[in-house]
Amino acid sequence: MCITRKNPSLRAVAGSHAVALAALFVLLDAQFIAVLQVLVYAGAIMVLFLFVIMLLNLGRPAPTDIKGR
């Protein structure tokens, strides 16, 4: 569902479904599944951020030689 949204703010709202699902698990007295749901969702967000950082490659520029290679 989050992939089909073009607006980033709507993607964030659509991502709140994972939290709602975790709340539903708590209401069903399945706290372990609720915690697992939140941890998996948070881990996926962290991996996404790391992937974007690696793609942007914001490190120091590499020194070039005289010919610019």
mmCIF file as Biopython writes it, N, C-alpha, C and O atoms, coordinates in Angstrom:
data_model
#
loop_
_atom_site.group_PDB
_atom_site.id
_atom_site.type_symbol
_atom_site.label_atom_id
_atom_site.label_alt_id
_atom_site.label_comp_id
_atom_site.label_asym_id
_atom_site.label_entity_id
_atom_site.label_seq_id
_atom_site.pdbx_PDB_ins_code
_atom_site.Cartn_x
_atom_site.Cartn_y
_atom_site.Cartn_z
_atom_site.occupancy
_atom_site.B_iso_or_equiv
_atom_site.auth_seq_id
_atom_site.auth_asym_id
_atom_site.pdbx_PDB_model_num
ATOM 1   N N  . MET A ? 1  ? 0.816  -1.192  0.000   1.0 0.0 1  A 1 
ATOM 2   C CA . MET A ? 1  ? 0.000  0.000   0.000   1.0 0.0 1  A 1 
ATOM 3   C C  . MET A ? 1  ? 0.860  1.256   0.000   1.0 0.0 1  A 1 
ATOM 4   O O  . MET A ? 1  ? 0.513  2.234   -0.663  1.0 0.0 1  A 1 
ATOM 5   N N  . CYS A ? 2  ? 1.964  1.253   0.722   1.0 0.0 2  A 1 
ATOM 6   C CA . CYS A ? 2  ? 2.818  2.434   0.792   1.0 0.0 2  A 1 
ATOM 7   C C  . CYS A ? 2  ? 3.488  2.722   -0.540  1.0 0.0 2  A 1 
ATOM 8   O O  . CYS A ? 2  ? 3.807  3.876   -0.826  1.0 0.0 2  A 1 
ATOM 9   N N  . ILE A ? 3  ? 3.708  1.722   -1.350  1.0 0.0 3  A 1 
ATOM 10  C CA . ILE A ? 3  ? 4.406  1.911   -2.615  1.0 0.0 3  A 1 
ATOM 11  C C  . ILE A ? 3  ? 3.524  2.647   -3.615  1.0 0.0 3  A 1 
ATOM 12  O O  . ILE A ? 3  ? 4.035  3.366   -4.473  1.0 0.0 3  A 1 
ATOM 13  N N  . THR A ? 4  ? 2.233  2.482   -3.519  1.0 0.0 4  A 1 
ATOM 14  C CA . THR A ? 4  ? 1.335  3.083   -4.496  1.0 0.0 4  A 1 
ATOM 15  C C  . THR A ? 4  ? 1.082  4.566   -4.248  1.0 0.0 4  A 1 
ATOM 16  O O  . THR A ? 4  ? 0.518  5.237   -5.112  1.0 0.0 4  A 1 
ATOM 17  N N  . ARG A ? 5  ? 1.475  5.088   -3.117  1.0 0.0 5  A 1 
ATOM 18  C CA . ARG A ? 5  ? 1.247  6.504   -2.809  1.0 0.0 5  A 1 
ATOM 19  C C  . ARG A ? 5  ? 2.353  7.351   -3.418  1.0 0.0 5  A 1 
ATOM 20  O O  . ARG A ? 5  ? 3.531  7.011   -3.303  1.0 0.0 5  A 1 
ATOM 21  N N  . LYS A ? 6  ? 1.981  8.459   -4.069  1.0 0.0 6  A 1 
ATOM 22  C CA . LYS A ? 6  ? 2.983  9.336   -4.673  1.0 0.0 6  A 1 
ATOM 23  C C  . LYS A ? 6  ? 3.430  10.425  -3.712  1.0 0.0 6  A 1 
ATOM 24  O O  . LYS A ? 6  ? 4.559  10.904  -3.815  1.0 0.0 6  A 1 
ATOM 25  N N  . ASN A ? 7  ? 2.588  10.821  -2.797  1.0 0.0 7  A 1 
ATOM 26  C CA . ASN A ? 7  ? 2.924  11.857  -1.844  1.0 0.0 7  A 1 
ATOM 27  C C  . ASN A ? 7  ? 3.601  11.214  -0.630  1.0 0.0 7  A 1 
ATOM 28  O O  . ASN A ? 7  ? 3.051  10.279  -0.048  1.0 0.0 7  A 1 
ATOM 29  N N  . PRO A ? 8  ? 4.800  11.703  -0.235  1.0 0.0 8  A 1 
ATOM 30  C CA . PRO A ? 8  ? 5.496  11.082  0.898   1.0 0.0 8  A 1 
ATOM 31  C C  . PRO A ? 8  ? 4.715  11.146  2.211   1.0 0.0 8  A 1 
ATOM 32  O O  . PRO A ? 8  ? 4.801  10.226  3.024   1.0 0.0 8  A 1 
ATOM 33  N N  . SER A ? 9  ? 3.954  12.222  2.425   1.0 0.0 9  A 1 
ATOM 34  C CA . SER A ? 9  ? 3.193  12.305  3.668   1.0 0.0 9  A 1 
ATOM 35  C C  . SER A ? 9  ? 2.082  11.257  3.701   1.0 0.0 9  A 1 
ATOM 36  O O  . SER A ? 9  ? 1.758  10.732  4.765   1.0 0.0 9  A 1 
ATOM 37  N N  . LEU A ? 10 ? 1.505  10.953  2.554   1.0 0.0 10 A 1 
ATOM 38  C CA . LEU A ? 10 ? 0.492  9.901   2.515   1.0 0.0 10 A 1 
ATOM 39  C C  . LEU A ? 10 ? 1.122  8.530   2.715   1.0 0.0 10 A 1 
ATOM 40  O O  . LEU A ? 10 ? 0.486  7.624   3.253   1.0 0.0 10 A 1 
ATOM 41  N N  . ARG A ? 11 ? 2.373  8.378   2.282   1.0 0.0 11 A 1 
ATOM 42  C CA . ARG A ? 11 ? 3.076  7.116   2.535   1.0 0.0 11 A 1 
ATOM 43  C C  . ARG A ? 11 ? 3.265  6.909   4.030   1.0 0.0 11 A 1 
ATOM 44  O O  . ARG A ? 11 ? 3.124  5.793   4.530   1.0 0.0 11 A 1 
ATOM 45  N N  . ALA A ? 12 ? 3.587  7.987   4.743   1.0 0.0 12 A 1 
ATOM 46  C CA . ALA A ? 12 ? 3.779  7.874   6.180   1.0 0.0 12 A 1 
ATOM 47  C C  . ALA A ? 12 ? 2.470  7.513   6.883   1.0 0.0 12 A 1 
ATOM 48  O O  . ALA A ? 12 ? 2.456  6.717   7.822   1.0 0.0 12 A 1 
ATOM 49  N N  . VAL A ? 13 ? 1.382  8.102   6.420   1.0 0.0 13 A 1 
ATOM 50  C CA . VAL A ? 13 ? 0.080  7.777   7.004   1.0 0.0 13 A 1 
ATOM 51  C C  . VAL A ? 13 ? -0.281 6.327   6.703   1.0 0.0 13 A 1 
ATOM 52  O O  . VAL A ? 13 ? -0.827 5.627   7.556   1.0 0.0 13 A 1 
ATOM 53  N N  . ALA A ? 14 ? 0.024  5.881   5.492   1.0 0.0 14 A 1 
ATOM 54  C CA . ALA A ? 14 ? -0.263 4.490   5.138   1.0 0.0 14 A 1 
ATOM 55  C C  . ALA A ? 14 ? 0.617  3.545   5.946   1.0 0.0 14 A 1 
ATOM 56  O O  . ALA A ? 14 ? 0.221  2.413   6.221   1.0 0.0 14 A 1 
ATOM 57  N N  . GLY A ? 15 ? 1.800  3.997   6.327   1.0 0.0 15 A 1 
ATOM 58  C CA . GLY A ? 15 ? 2.683  3.183   7.159   1.0 0.0 15 A 1 
ATOM 59  C C  . GLY A ? 15 ? 2.169  3.019   8.571   1.0 0.0 15 A 1 
ATOM 60  O O  . GLY A ? 15 ? 2.619  2.131   9.296   1.0 0.0 15 A 1 
ATOM 61  N N  . SER A ? 16 ? 1.236  3.859   8.973   1.0 0.0 16 A 1 
ATOM 62  C CA . SER A ? 16 ? 0.687  3.739   10.322  1.0 0.0 16 A 1 
ATOM 63  C C  . SER A ? 16 ? -0.215 2.516   10.458  1.0 0.0 16 A 1 
ATOM 64  O O  . SER A ? 16 ? -0.652 2.182   11.559  1.0 0.0 16 A 1 
ATOM 65  N N  . HIS A ? 17 ? -0.490 1.854   9.345   1.0 0.0 17 A 1 
ATOM 66  C CA . HIS A ? 17 ? -1.283 0.633   9.425   1.0 0.0 17 A 1 
ATOM 67  C C  . HIS A ? 17 ? -0.563 -0.445  10.234  1.0 0.0 17 A 1 
ATOM 68  O O  . HIS A ? 17 ? -1.201 -1.274  10.882  1.0 0.0 17 A 1 
ATOM 69  N N  . ALA A ? 18 ? 0.760  -0.425  10.190  1.0 0.0 18 A 1 
ATOM 70  C CA . ALA A ? 18 ? 1.518  -1.405  10.980  1.0 0.0 18 A 1 
ATOM 71  C C  . ALA A ? 18 ? 1.299  -1.175  12.474  1.0 0.0 18 A 1 
ATOM 72  O O  . ALA A ? 18 ? 1.205  -2.128  13.247  1.0 0.0 18 A 1 
ATOM 73  N N  . VAL A ? 19 ? 1.219  0.087   12.873  1.0 0.0 19 A 1 
ATOM 74  C CA . VAL A ? 19 ? 0.966  0.400   14.285  1.0 0.0 19 A 1 
ATOM 75  C C  . VAL A ? 19 ? -0.457 0.008   14.662  1.0 0.0 19 A 1 
ATOM 76  O O  . VAL A ? 19 ? -0.693 -0.506  15.756  1.0 0.0 19 A 1 
ATOM 77  N N  . ALA A ? 20 ? -1.393 0.248   13.769  1.0 0.0 20 A 1 
ATOM 78  C CA . ALA A ? 20 ? -2.775 -0.142  14.032  1.0 0.0 20 A 1 
ATOM 79  C C  . ALA A ? 20 ? -2.898 -1.660  14.131  1.0 0.0 20 A 1 
ATOM 80  O O  . ALA A ? 20 ? -3.654 -2.177  14.954  1.0 0.0 20 A 1 
ATOM 81  N N  . LEU A ? 21 ? -2.157 -2.363  13.293  1.0 0.0 21 A 1 
ATOM 82  C CA . LEU A ? 21 ? -2.175 -3.816  13.365  1.0 0.0 21 A 1 
ATOM 83  C C  . LEU A ? 21 ? -1.584 -4.299  14.684  1.0 0.0 21 A 1 
ATOM 84  O O  . LEU A ? 21 ? -2.081 -5.261  15.271  1.0 0.0 21 A 1 
ATOM 85  N N  . ALA A ? 22 ? -0.525 -3.639  15.154  1.0 0.0 22 A 1 
ATOM 86  C CA . ALA A ? 22 ? 0.064  -3.994  16.441  1.0 0.0 22 A 1 
ATOM 87  C C  . ALA A ? 22 ? -0.935 -3.739  17.580  1.0 0.0 22 A 1 
ATOM 88  O O  . ALA A ? 22 ? -1.024 -4.525  18.524  1.0 0.0 22 A 1 
ATOM 89  N N  . ALA A ? 23 ? -1.671 -2.647  17.483  1.0 0.0 23 A 1 
ATOM 90  C CA . ALA A ? 23 ? -2.692 -2.365  18.504  1.0 0.0 23 A 1 
ATOM 91  C C  . ALA A ? 23 ? -3.784 -3.426  18.481  1.0 0.0 23 A 1 
ATOM 92  O O  . ALA A ? 23 ? -4.297 -3.820  19.528  1.0 0.0 23 A 1 
ATOM 93  N N  . LEU A ? 24 ? -4.131 -3.882  17.302  1.0 0.0 24 A 1 
ATOM 94  C CA . LEU A ? 24 ? -5.123 -4.953  17.200  1.0 0.0 24 A 1 
ATOM 95  C C  . LEU A ? 24 ? -4.609 -6.231  17.854  1.0 0.0 24 A 1 
ATOM 96  O O  . LEU A ? 24 ? -5.366 -6.932  18.525  1.0 0.0 24 A 1 
ATOM 97  N N  . PHE A ? 25 ? -3.335 -6.536  17.665  1.0 0.0 25 A 1 
ATOM 98  C CA . PHE A ? 25 ? -2.755 -7.709  18.313  1.0 0.0 25 A 1 
ATOM 99  C C  . PHE A ? 25 ? -2.779 -7.579  19.835  1.0 0.0 25 A 1 
ATOM 100 O O  . PHE A ? 25 ? -3.004 -8.561  20.543  1.0 0.0 25 A 1 
ATOM 101 N N  . VAL A ? 26 ? -2.545 -6.358  20.339  1.0 0.0 26 A 1 
ATOM 102 C CA . VAL A ? 26 ? -2.609 -6.144  21.792  1.0 0.0 26 A 1 
ATOM 103 C C  . VAL A ? 26 ? -4.024 -6.386  22.290  1.0 0.0 26 A 1 
ATOM 104 O O  . VAL A ? 26 ? -4.224 -7.000  23.339  1.0 0.0 26 A 1 
ATOM 105 N N  . LEU A ? 27 ? -5.011 -5.900  21.532  1.0 0.0 27 A 1 
ATOM 106 C CA . LEU A ? 27 ? -6.399 -6.120  21.940  1.0 0.0 27 A 1 
ATOM 107 C C  . LEU A ? 27 ? -6.780 -7.598  21.906  1.0 0.0 27 A 1 
ATOM 108 O O  . LEU A ? 27 ? -7.649 -8.040  22.658  1.0 0.0 27 A 1 
ATOM 109 N N  . LEU A ? 28 ? -6.131 -8.349  21.041  1.0 0.0 28 A 1 
ATOM 110 C CA . LEU A ? 28 ? -6.381 -9.791  20.974  1.0 0.0 28 A 1 
ATOM 111 C C  . LEU A ? 28 ? -5.531 -10.570 21.970  1.0 0.0 28 A 1 
ATOM 112 O O  . LEU A ? 28 ? -5.495 -11.800 21.935  1.0 0.0 28 A 1 
ATOM 113 N N  . ASP A ? 29 ? -4.845 -9.848  22.860  1.0 0.0 29 A 1 
ATOM 114 C CA . ASP A ? 29 ? -4.024 -10.427 23.928  1.0 0.0 29 A 1 
ATOM 115 C C  . ASP A ? 29 ? -2.852 -11.232 23.352  1.0 0.0 29 A 1 
ATOM 116 O O  . ASP A ? 29 ? -2.513 -12.307 23.847  1.0 0.0 29 A 1 
ATOM 117 N N  . ALA A ? 30 ? -2.241 -10.682 22.291  1.0 0.0 30 A 1 
ATOM 118 C CA . ALA A ? 30 ? -1.060 -11.295 21.678  1.0 0.0 30 A 1 
ATOM 119 C C  . ALA A ? 30 ? 0.054  -10.252 21.662  1.0 0.0 30 A 1 
ATOM 120 O O  . ALA A ? 30 ? 0.428  -9.740  20.606  1.0 0.0 30 A 1 
ATOM 121 N N  . GLN A ? 31 ? 0.582  -9.942  22.863  1.0 0.0 31 A 1 
ATOM 122 C CA . GLN A ? 31 ? 1.565  -8.877  22.997  1.0 0.0 31 A 1 
ATOM 123 C C  . GLN A ? 31 ? 2.868  -9.194  22.266  1.0 0.0 31 A 1 
ATOM 124 O O  . GLN A ? 31 ? 3.501  -8.293  21.714  1.0 0.0 31 A 1 
ATOM 125 N N  . PHE A ? 32 ? 3.275  -10.462 22.258  1.0 0.0 32 A 1 
ATOM 126 C CA . PHE A ? 32 ? 4.522  -10.819 21.588  1.0 0.0 32 A 1 
ATOM 127 C C  . PHE A ? 32 ? 4.446  -10.525 20.094  1.0 0.0 32 A 1 
ATOM 128 O O  . PHE A ? 32 ? 5.393  -9.989  19.517  1.0 0.0 32 A 1 
ATOM 129 N N  . ILE A ? 33 ? 3.333  -10.869 19.470  1.0 0.0 33 A 1 
ATOM 130 C CA . ILE A ? 33 ? 3.156  -10.612 18.040  1.0 0.0 33 A 1 
ATOM 131 C C  . ILE A ? 33 ? 3.114  -9.107  17.787  1.0 0.0 33 A 1 
ATOM 132 O O  . ILE A ? 33 ? 3.624  -8.642  16.768  1.0 0.0 33 A 1 
ATOM 133 N N  . ALA A ? 34 ? 2.514  -8.341  18.696  1.0 0.0 34 A 1 
ATOM 134 C CA . ALA A ? 34 ? 2.453  -6.887  18.536  1.0 0.0 34 A 1 
ATOM 135 C C  . ALA A ? 34 ? 3.851  -6.274  18.583  1.0 0.0 34 A 1 
ATOM 136 O O  . ALA A ? 34 ? 4.194  -5.430  17.755  1.0 0.0 34 A 1 
ATOM 137 N N  . VAL A ? 35 ? 4.648  -6.698  19.546  1.0 0.0 35 A 1 
ATOM 138 C CA . VAL A ? 35 ? 6.018  -6.182  19.659  1.0 0.0 35 A 1 
ATOM 139 C C  . VAL A ? 35 ? 6.829  -6.597  18.442  1.0 0.0 35 A 1 
ATOM 140 O O  . VAL A ? 35 ? 7.598  -5.800  17.906  1.0 0.0 35 A 1 
ATOM 141 N N  . LEU A ? 36 ? 6.664  -7.828  18.007  1.0 0.0 36 A 1 
ATOM 142 C CA . LEU A ? 36 ? 7.368  -8.307  16.823  1.0 0.0 36 A 1 
ATOM 143 C C  . LEU A ? 36 ? 6.973  -7.501  15.583  1.0 0.0 36 A 1 
ATOM 144 O O  . LEU A ? 36 ? 7.827  -7.184  14.755  1.0 0.0 36 A 1 
ATOM 145 N N  . GLN A ? 37 ? 5.709  -7.176  15.454  1.0 0.0 37 A 1 
ATOM 146 C CA . GLN A ? 37 ? 5.232  -6.372  14.323  1.0 0.0 37 A 1 
ATOM 147 C C  . GLN A ? 37 ? 5.900  -5.001  14.317  1.0 0.0 37 A 1 
ATOM 148 O O  . GLN A ? 37 ? 6.360  -4.542  13.271  1.0 0.0 37 A 1 
ATOM 149 N N  . VAL A ? 38 ? 5.957  -4.350  15.463  1.0 0.0 38 A 1 
ATOM 150 C CA . VAL A ? 38 ? 6.570  -3.021  15.546  1.0 0.0 38 A 1 
ATOM 151 C C  . VAL A ? 38 ? 8.066  -3.097  15.276  1.0 0.0 38 A 1 
ATOM 152 O O  . VAL A ? 38 ? 8.610  -2.237  14.583  1.0 0.0 38 A 1 
ATOM 153 N N  . LEU A ? 39 ? 8.739  -4.109  15.811  1.0 0.0 39 A 1 
ATOM 154 C CA . LEU A ? 39 ? 10.180 -4.241  15.589  1.0 0.0 39 A 1 
ATOM 155 C C  . LEU A ? 39 ? 10.510 -4.500  14.122  1.0 0.0 39 A 1 
ATOM 156 O O  . LEU A ? 39 ? 11.470 -3.938  13.595  1.0 0.0 39 A 1 
ATOM 157 N N  . VAL A ? 40 ? 9.736  -5.329  13.470  1.0 0.0 40 A 1 
ATOM 158 C CA . VAL A ? 40 ? 9.980  -5.602  12.049  1.0 0.0 40 A 1 
ATOM 159 C C  . VAL A ? 40 ? 9.735  -4.350  11.223  1.0 0.0 40 A 1 
ATOM 160 O O  . VAL A ? 40 ? 10.502 -4.061  10.304  1.0 0.0 40 A 1 
ATOM 161 N N  . TYR A ? 41 ? 8.688  -3.605  11.528  1.0 0.0 41 A 1 
ATOM 162 C CA . TYR A ? 41 ? 8.390  -2.385  10.783  1.0 0.0 41 A 1 
ATOM 163 C C  . TYR A ? 41 ? 9.487  -1.346  11.006  1.0 0.0 41 A 1 
ATOM 164 O O  . TYR A ? 41 ? 9.927  -0.704  10.052  1.0 0.0 41 A 1 
ATOM 165 N N  . ALA A ? 42 ? 9.933  -1.173  12.246  1.0 0.0 42 A 1 
ATOM 166 C CA . ALA A ? 42 ? 10.995 -0.206  12.536  1.0 0.0 42 A 1 
ATOM 167 C C  . ALA A ? 42 ? 12.304 -0.631  11.871  1.0 0.0 42 A 1 
ATOM 168 O O  . ALA A ? 42 ? 13.039 0.214   11.359  1.0 0.0 42 A 1 
ATOM 169 N N  . GLY A ? 43 ? 12.596 -1.912  11.873  1.0 0.0 43 A 1 
ATOM 170 C CA . GLY A ? 43 ? 13.794 -2.397  11.205  1.0 0.0 43 A 1 
ATOM 171 C C  . GLY A ? 43 ? 13.751 -2.153  9.707   1.0 0.0 43 A 1 
ATOM 172 O O  . GLY A ? 43 ? 14.770 -1.818  9.104   1.0 0.0 43 A 1 
ATOM 173 N N  . ALA A ? 44 ? 12.593 -2.315  9.106   1.0 0.0 44 A 1 
ATOM 174 C CA . ALA A ? 44 ? 12.464 -2.066  7.674   1.0 0.0 44 A 1 
ATOM 175 C C  . ALA A ? 44 ? 12.690 -0.595  7.347   1.0 0.0 44 A 1 
ATOM 176 O O  . ALA A ? 44 ? 13.301 -0.269  6.329   1.0 0.0 44 A 1 
ATOM 177 N N  . ILE A ? 45 ? 12.203 0.286   8.202   1.0 0.0 45 A 1 
ATOM 178 C CA . ILE A ? 45 ? 12.415 1.720   7.996   1.0 0.0 45 A 1 
ATOM 179 C C  . ILE A ? 45 ? 13.891 2.063   8.134   1.0 0.0 45 A 1 
ATOM 180 O O  . ILE A ? 45 ? 14.413 2.859   7.353   1.0 0.0 45 A 1 
ATOM 181 N N  . MET A ? 46 ? 14.574 1.473   9.118   1.0 0.0 46 A 1 
ATOM 182 C CA . MET A ? 46 ? 16.010 1.741   9.286   1.0 0.0 46 A 1 
ATOM 183 C C  . MET A ? 46 ? 16.815 1.244   8.094   1.0 0.0 46 A 1 
ATOM 184 O O  . MET A ? 46 ? 17.736 1.924   7.643   1.0 0.0 46 A 1 
ATOM 185 N N  . VAL A ? 47 ? 16.479 0.073   7.582   1.0 0.0 47 A 1 
ATOM 186 C CA . VAL A ? 47 ? 17.177 -0.449  6.405   1.0 0.0 47 A 1 
ATOM 187 C C  . VAL A ? 47 ? 16.930 0.453   5.203   1.0 0.0 47 A 1 
ATOM 188 O O  . VAL A ? 47 ? 17.839 0.684   4.406   1.0 0.0 47 A 1 
ATOM 189 N N  . LEU A ? 48 ? 15.720 0.959   5.066   1.0 0.0 48 A 1 
ATOM 190 C CA . LEU A ? 48 ? 15.417 1.878   3.970   1.0 0.0 48 A 1 
ATOM 191 C C  . LEU A ? 48 ? 16.257 3.143   4.071   1.0 0.0 48 A 1 
ATOM 192 O O  . LEU A ? 48 ? 16.802 3.598   3.065   1.0 0.0 48 A 1 
ATOM 193 N N  . PHE A ? 49 ? 16.373 3.723   5.272   1.0 0.0 49 A 1 
ATOM 194 C CA . PHE A ? 49 ? 17.196 4.916   5.453   1.0 0.0 49 A 1 
ATOM 195 C C  . PHE A ? 49 ? 18.658 4.635   5.138   1.0 0.0 49 A 1 
ATOM 196 O O  . PHE A ? 49 ? 19.313 5.440   4.476   1.0 0.0 49 A 1 
ATOM 197 N N  . LEU A ? 50 ? 19.175 3.504   5.604   1.0 0.0 50 A 1 
ATOM 198 C CA . LEU A ? 50 ? 20.565 3.164   5.323   1.0 0.0 50 A 1 
ATOM 199 C C  . LEU A ? 50 ? 20.795 2.972   3.832   1.0 0.0 50 A 1 
ATOM 200 O O  . LEU A ? 50 ? 21.833 3.375   3.309   1.0 0.0 50 A 1 
ATOM 201 N N  . PHE A ? 51 ? 19.849 2.370   3.153   1.0 0.0 51 A 1 
ATOM 202 C CA . PHE A ? 51 ? 19.963 2.165   1.718   1.0 0.0 51 A 1 
ATOM 203 C C  . PHE A ? 51 ? 20.008 3.502   0.981   1.0 0.0 51 A 1 
ATOM 204 O O  . PHE A ? 51 ? 20.792 3.668   0.046   1.0 0.0 51 A 1 
ATOM 205 N N  . VAL A ? 52 ? 19.177 4.450   1.391   1.0 0.0 52 A 1 
ATOM 206 C CA . VAL A ? 52 ? 19.172 5.777   0.765   1.0 0.0 52 A 1 
ATOM 207 C C  . VAL A ? 52 ? 20.490 6.489   1.037   1.0 0.0 52 A 1 
ATOM 208 O O  . VAL A ? 52 ? 21.038 7.133   0.142   1.0 0.0 52 A 1 
ATOM 209 N N  . ILE A ? 53 ? 21.004 6.385   2.252   1.0 0.0 53 A 1 
ATOM 210 C CA . ILE A ? 53 ? 22.281 7.021   2.576   1.0 0.0 53 A 1 
ATOM 211 C C  . ILE A ? 53 ? 23.398 6.424   1.736   1.0 0.0 53 A 1 
ATOM 212 O O  . ILE A ? 53 ? 24.256 7.155   1.240   1.0 0.0 53 A 1 
ATOM 213 N N  . MET A ? 54 ? 23.402 5.114   1.569   1.0 0.0 54 A 1 
ATOM 214 C CA . MET A ? 54 ? 24.433 4.483   0.743   1.0 0.0 54 A 1 
ATOM 215 C C  . MET A ? 54 ? 24.300 4.908   -0.721  1.0 0.0 54 A 1 
ATOM 216 O O  . MET A ? 54 ? 25.309 5.096   -1.401  1.0 0.0 54 A 1 
ATOM 217 N N  . LEU A ? 55 ? 23.082 5.060   -1.206  1.0 0.0 55 A 1 
ATOM 218 C CA . LEU A ? 55 ? 22.896 5.485   -2.587  1.0 0.0 55 A 1 
ATOM 219 C C  . LEU A ? 55 ? 23.327 6.933   -2.806  1.0 0.0 55 A 1 
ATOM 220 O O  . LEU A ? 55 ? 23.857 7.270   -3.865  1.0 0.0 55 A 1 
ATOM 221 N N  . LEU A ? 56 ? 23.102 7.785   -1.814  1.0 0.0 56 A 1 
ATOM 222 C CA . LEU A ? 56 ? 23.491 9.188   -1.950  1.0 0.0 56 A 1 
ATOM 223 C C  . LEU A ? 56 ? 25.003 9.365   -1.886  1.0 0.0 56 A 1 
ATOM 224 O O  . LEU A ? 56 ? 25.546 10.291  -2.489  1.0 0.0 56 A 1 
ATOM 225 N N  . ASN A ? 57 ? 25.685 8.481   -1.156  1.0 0.0 57 A 1 
ATOM 226 C CA . ASN A ? 57 ? 27.142 8.512   -1.035  1.0 0.0 57 A 1 
ATOM 227 C C  . ASN A ? 57 ? 27.627 9.905   -0.640  1.0 0.0 57 A 1 
ATOM 228 O O  . ASN A ? 57 ? 28.332 10.559  -1.409  1.0 0.0 57 A 1 
ATOM 229 N N  . LEU A ? 58 ? 27.257 10.353  0.540   1.0 0.0 58 A 1 
ATOM 230 C CA . LEU A ? 58 ? 27.568 11.695  0.998   1.0 0.0 58 A 1 
ATOM 231 C C  . LEU A ? 58 ? 28.924 11.792  1.698   1.0 0.0 58 A 1 
ATOM 232 O O  . LEU A ? 58 ? 29.168 12.750  2.432   1.0 0.0 58 A 1 
ATOM 233 N N  . GLY A ? 59 ? 29.786 10.840  1.487   1.0 0.0 59 A 1 
ATOM 234 C CA . GLY A ? 59 ? 31.106 10.873  2.109   1.0 0.0 59 A 1 
ATOM 235 C C  . GLY A ? 59 ? 31.990 11.935  1.488   1.0 0.0 59 A 1 
ATOM 236 O O  . GLY A ? 59 ? 31.564 12.697  0.620   1.0 0.0 59 A 1 
ATOM 237 N N  . ARG A ? 60 ? 33.217 11.969  1.945   1.0 0.0 60 A 1 
ATOM 238 C CA . ARG A ? 60 ? 34.177 12.916  1.392   1.0 0.0 60 A 1 
ATOM 239 C C  . ARG A ? 60 ? 34.475 12.544  -0.060  1.0 0.0 60 A 1 
ATOM 240 O O  . ARG A ? 60 ? 34.507 11.365  -0.412  1.0 0.0 60 A 1 
ATOM 241 N N  . PRO A ? 61 ? 34.692 13.551  -0.892  1.0 0.0 61 A 1 
ATOM 242 C CA . PRO A ? 61 ? 35.035 13.219  -2.283  1.0 0.0 61 A 1 
ATOM 243 C C  . PRO A ? 61 ? 36.417 12.582  -2.359  1.0 0.0 61 A 1 
ATOM 244 O O  . PRO A ? 61 ? 37.334 12.963  -1.631  1.0 0.0 61 A 1 
ATOM 245 N N  . ALA A ? 62 ? 36.543 11.638  -3.221  1.0 0.0 62 A 1 
ATOM 246 C CA . ALA A ? 62 ? 37.819 10.945  -3.383  1.0 0.0 62 A 1 
ATOM 247 C C  . ALA A ? 62 ? 38.811 11.858  -4.096  1.0 0.0 62 A 1 
ATOM 248 O O  . ALA A ? 62 ? 38.441 12.595  -5.010  1.0 0.0 62 A 1 
ATOM 249 N N  . PRO A ? 63 ? 40.069 11.805  -3.676  1.0 0.0 63 A 1 
ATOM 250 C CA . PRO A ? 63 ? 41.056 12.643  -4.357  1.0 0.0 63 A 1 
ATOM 251 C C  . PRO A ? 63 ? 41.270 12.151  -5.794  1.0 0.0 63 A 1 
ATOM 252 O O  . PRO A ? 63 ? 41.345 10.951  -6.060  1.0 0.0 63 A 1 
ATOM 253 N N  . THR A ? 64 ? 41.361 13.097  -6.682  1.0 0.0 64 A 1 
ATOM 254 C CA . THR A ? 64 ? 41.567 12.739  -8.087  1.0 0.0 64 A 1 
ATOM 255 C C  . THR A ? 64 ? 42.988 13.089  -8.495  1.0 0.0 64 A 1 
ATOM 256 O O  . THR A ? 64 ? 43.626 13.951  -7.891  1.0 0.0 64 A 1 
ATOM 257 N N  . ASP A ? 65 ? 43.468 12.421  -9.510  1.0 0.0 65 A 1 
ATOM 258 C CA . ASP A ? 65 ? 44.814 12.742  -9.980  1.0 0.0 65 A 1 
ATOM 259 C C  . ASP A ? 65 ? 44.759 13.938  -10.952 1.0 0.0 65 A 1 
ATOM 260 O O  . ASP A ? 65 ? 43.707 14.553  -11.122 1.0 0.0 65 A 1 
ATOM 261 N N  . ILE A ? 66 ? 45.843 14.245  -11.554 1.0 0.0 66 A 1 
ATOM 262 C CA . ILE A ? 66 ? 45.923 15.437  -12.393 1.0 0.0 66 A 1 
ATOM 263 C C  . ILE A ? 66 ? 44.997 15.346  -13.596 1.0 0.0 66 A 1 
ATOM 264 O O  . ILE A ? 66 ? 44.427 16.356  -14.009 1.0 0.0 66 A 1 
ATOM 265 N N  . LYS A ? 67 ? 44.838 14.167  -14.159 1.0 0.0 67 A 1 
ATOM 266 C CA . LYS A ? 67 ? 44.013 13.998  -15.354 1.0 0.0 67 A 1 
ATOM 267 C C  . LYS A ? 67 ? 42.518 13.978  -15.038 1.0 0.0 67 A 1 
ATOM 268 O O  . LYS A ? 67 ? 41.696 13.956  -15.954 1.0 0.0 67 A 1 
ATOM 269 N N  . GLY A ? 68 ? 42.155 13.987  -13.753 1.0 0.0 68 A 1 
ATOM 270 C CA . GLY A ? 68 ? 40.755 14.020  -13.355 1.0 0.0 68 A 1 
ATOM 271 C C  . GLY A ? 68 ? 40.055 12.684  -13.405 1.0 0.0 68 A 1 
ATOM 272 O O  . GLY A ? 68 ? 38.828 12.635  -13.488 1.0 0.0 68 A 1 
ATOM 273 N N  . ARG A ? 69 ? 40.807 11.592  -13.356 1.0 0.0 69 A 1 
ATOM 274 C CA . ARG A ? 69 ? 40.182 10.271  -13.367 1.0 0.0 69 A 1 
ATOM 275 C C  . ARG A ? 69 ? 39.909 9.805   -11.982 1.0 0.0 69 A 1 
ATOM 276 O O  . ARG A ? 69 ? 39.382 8.709   -11.792 1.0 0.0 69 A 1 
#
